[in-house]
Amino acid sequence: MQIVVTLDCVDTEAQANFWLAALAPLDYRRGFHGPPYLSLVGPDPAPTLLLQHVPEPKQGKNRMHLDLDLGTADLVSEVSRLERIGAARLSEELSEHGFRWIVVADPEGNEFCVFNPPNSTNVAR
């Protein structure tokens, strides 16, 4: 079985550059590229992120979003790294049931969360 997450975007090339930098700790790379698609693939069993060109910009709240555990307990530093490559912070740190997360958006406004699970062995970098 394979999981592919498709993200609509106006500029697939710019989004690919952002997401490759954002997912760098997970070792993602470019895969299939045939307009209107550009795929980013990670090591197995990581899901593929398929960027799909659409003519219209994002409108409204995402019905589905990515949650990224990038292997660090230092969420603020990780979100600051993402902001330097074009993300926008949408919330302060939130927590529930031992999970901690910060909501951010990619350069086209697609929301995603950077999180740390409860009882994680992740340590601040």
Buried (B, 14 or more C-beta within 10 A) or exposed (E): EEEEEEBBBBEBEBBBBBBBBBBEBBEBEEBEEEEEBBBBBBEEEBEBBBBBBEEEEBEEEEEEBBEBBBBBBBBBEBBEBBEEBBBBBBEEBEEEEEBBBBBBBBBBBBBBBBBBBEEBEBEEE
